[in-house]
Amino acid sequence: MMLEITLKHGPDDLITDVAGISVGQAEDEDAATGVTVVLPRAPVVMGVDVRGGAPGTRETDALDPTCLVEDFHGLVLAGGSVFGLAAADAVVNWLSEKNIGLKLGPRAIPVVPAAILYDLANGGDKDWGDAPPYGRLARQACENAGKNFSLGPYGAGRGATAGDKRGGIGSASYVTEDGLMVGALVAVNSFGEVNSAIGRTDVIRFPKAGLIGANTSIGLVATNMKLTKAGARRLAIMAHDGLARAIRPLHTPFDGDSIFAMATGTWEGGESAAQQIALAGAMAANCIERAVGKAVNAANHDGPAGS
């Protein structure tokens, strides 16, 4: 028997429609780079699926379902290539000072995965000497969490490009009639082009020169459903379908495409766990696809002056 599920956009059509999820962003306009942080109100279950050929990440091994840690306390998306990974250190310190994290000793130990994108050659002054701005930006982003956040060239998407267009931050959400909510947040900095190539299956375009590690689309899908780490990983795997619909080519040797999944566990439906994950995964792919389009549209039509 066919099952048909009616979906609606969330109230704000943003990842923050998932209750308990907040987003903060900060940019360095001179360096044309930035940081985006996602902070849950309470510890969450997380998973990840990394498919790009040149990823830059932190704490992804801890997300493996065979590993011990079950509680995660935030996510960092940053520009700056390897320099941007320092943003996670600042978020860990910021959370620990607030006693958020694993209670394993004299101070809380937050577990905060991270992923970075390459924006070093996309404009701005990167001559920061021995003091990259990412720790400072991460702390600012944490302070901004819970406020409204902007789509387009902001946060981790400040210096991003998408094929031969400007990239940036995008977000979208869906909710079912019985309250299952799924949202997505993505920083689009792809080697492939967005949207315009869709449907042209007889043409493959390389819109910019390939450079190992110089492109990536990184993001998060969040849901209010209850998941195990294995279920969260499956959600992240299915969410990659949304990137594949929106960006071509994808998952190349030049990309670091990584999608995380986060589950707050406040909603439990009547279907089997496998059926719930299948539905949430389909919703997540749709959210990612729309978030990519919203990121590029906002960056190329609504971006900050002079950027």
N, C-alpha and C positions, 0 to 999 in steps of 0.2 A: 504494500500500500504506500502510495506516495505521501511524503510528509512535506508540507509547505510552511515555512516560517516567515512571518511578516516582521520586517525590520523598520525601525525609524532612526533618524539621526538623534544622538543625544541632545540634551537641552542647549549646550553650547557648541556641539560638534567638535569637541576637543577631548584629549585624553583625560583631562581633569574632570570630565563627567563621571569617571569611575571614582566613587566616593573614597576619600582617604588618600588620594594621589595629588600631589602638588608639584608644580614645575617652576623653577627659577632660572633666569638667564642674565648674563652680563657680557658686555662687549668692550674691547679696546679699539676705539675708532682709528687711532694712529696706526696700529698694527693690523687692522682689518681682520680680527680674529675674535673668538669668544668661547664661552662655556655654557652648557645647558645641564642642569641637575634635575633629577626626579627624586623626590623625597616622599616616601609613604608615611602615613600617620603612625602606623604600627609595623613591626617586622612582617615581611612578605616572603612567599615562596617565589623563586626565580628559576629561569632556564635560559639557554642561549643556543642559537644556531649560527655558526660562522661559515660562510660560503665563499667569500672573496679570496683571491689568491695572494693578497698582501695585507692581512689584517694587523691592527695595532690594538691590543686589548690588555685588560688587567682582571684578575680574579675569575677568569672564565673556567679554569679547572675546578674551582670550588662549586661551580654550578652543575658539574657532572652529577647525575643521580646516584652514582656509586660513592660519592664523597660525603663526608660527615656533616658539614654545615647545612642547616635547614632554614635558618633565618637570615634575611638580607635586609639592608637598611637604607639603600639608596642606589642610584645609578648616575654615572657621569658620562656625558657626551661632550667632546671637546675638539676644537681645531688644534692646529699646531704640530701635527704629526707626533713624533715621540715626545716632544716637549710638553704636549698637552696632557700626557699621562700624569704629570705632577698635580693636575687639578684634583685627582682622586685623593692624593695625600691631604690636601687642604680640606676636602669634604670629610674625610675620616676624622681629622682633628676637630673640625667644627662640631660634628655629631658627638664625638667622645666628650667634649667639654660640656655637652648637654646630657651626659650620662645615657646616651643612646648607643646600643651595641650589645655584644655578648658580654655577660657579666662573668669574666674569667679571672679577675685579679684586681689590682688596685685601681684600675680605670676601665671603663667600657671599651670594647673592641668592636667598632662598626665594620661590617663586611660590605664593601661598596665596589661592585664591578664597574668597569669603564671601557670605553672604546673611543678611538680618535680618528679624525680625518685629516687629510693633507691639504693645507691651504697656504703653505709657505710661499708658493710662487703665484699666488692669486692677488697680488697687490698688498699695499700697506708696508710699513717700516718694520722689518723683522730684526733689526739690529739692536736687540735688547741686551746684549752682553751676557753677563752671568746671572741675569735676573729675568727669566721669562715671565710673562704676566699671568700665567695660568693659575697659580695658587691664589693670587689676589682676585682674579676673576671668579674663581670657584667660591671663594668666601662671599663675594658680592651676590653671586647667583643663589647661594643658600639663604642669604638674607632676603632675597627677592621672592623666594618660594612662597607660594600661596597667593601672590598677586596675579593680576592678569598678565599673560605673556603674549608676545607678538609672533606672527608667522612671517616667513621670508628671511632676509639676511640679518638674523639676530642670533644671539647665543652661539652655539656650535656652528651654525650656518652662516655666520657673519661673512666669512671669506670664501664660501663654497661656490662651486660652479657645477652645472648639470649639462654635460655635453658642451655645446657652444653657447649656452645660456647661463645666467646666474642661478645658483642653487640657494638652498636655505632650509629653514625649519618649516615642517608641515605637521598638521594634526587633524584627526577626525575621530568620530565615535559612532557606534550603533547600539541600540537597545531593543530587546525583544519585548513582546507584550507582557511576559511574566517576569521581567526585570533583569534578565541577563545583560550585562553591560560590557562592552569591549571598546577600548580606545587605542589609538596609535599615535606615536610621536616619531618623526623621522627627520634626520639631517641629511639632505640630498646633496652629494658632492660626486656625482657619478661620471664615469668615463663615457658611458652610453648616453644617448639623447633621450629626452623624456617626451612622451605622448605623441609627438609628430611622426615617429616611425611606426606607431602601432597600426597594424593592419597591412603594412607594406612588407609582406613576407618574402617578396622576391628581391628586396634591396636590403643590404647591410651597410650602414654608414658608420665610419669611425670619425666622430666630429672633432676630436682633438688628439694630439699626439699622445701615445701611451707612455707612461713612466711608471715603473714599478713602485707601488706604495703611494702613488700620487692621486688616487681617486678612491672614494668609498661612499656608500650610503649606510648609515648606522641609525638604529632606532630601537623602539620599545613598543610592545603591545601589552596593555594592562587589562585585567578583567576582575570583576567582583566575584567570580566563581571560586570554588575551593579546588585546588590542584596539588598534586605531588610535584616533586622536581621533574620526574619523568613526564608528567602531563604538561608542565610548563615548557619543557623542551619541545614537545610535540606541537604546542601552540606556536612557538617561535618558528619551527620548521614550516608549518602551514602558512604562517604570515609572510614568508619569503615569496609565496606565489604572487602577492600584491606587488612586490618590487618587480618581478618578472613581467607582469602585465604592463607596468608603467614605464620601464626603462629597458632599452635595447641598444647594444648587447649588455649583459649583466653577468656578475660573478666571473669576470675576466681575471687574467693574471695581474692586471693593473688595479683591481678593486680590493677593498677590505670589507666587503659587505657583511654586516653582523646585525642580527635582530635578537634582542632580549625579550623575555616575557616575564610578567609580574602578576601574581594573583593575590588579591587581598583576602579571599576566603569568606566573604560576608554573604554570599548567595549560594543556595543549594537548590537545584531544580529537581523535578521528579523523574527525569530521564536517567538512563544508565550513565556512568562516568564517561564511557567511551563515546556515547552519543553526544553528551554535553561538550566534550573536547572537540568533536568533529564540527559541531555547530559554532563553537567559539572560534575555532581555527578558520572556518569559512568567513566569519565576521571579521576576524583579524586581517585576513588577506584583503578583503574589501576596504577596510580602514586604511591599511598601508597604501593601497593603490590610490585612494582619494587623497591621502595626506601628501603623497609625492606631488600630485597635480596641484594641490593647494600651496605647497612650498614654492614651486616654480612660478606659479601665477603671482603669488604675493611678492616674490623677489623681483620679478621683471615688470611689475605694474605698480607695486605699492612700497617699494624699498625706500630706505632713508636717502635723503638728498646727498649727492656727492659720493655715493658709494658705488 
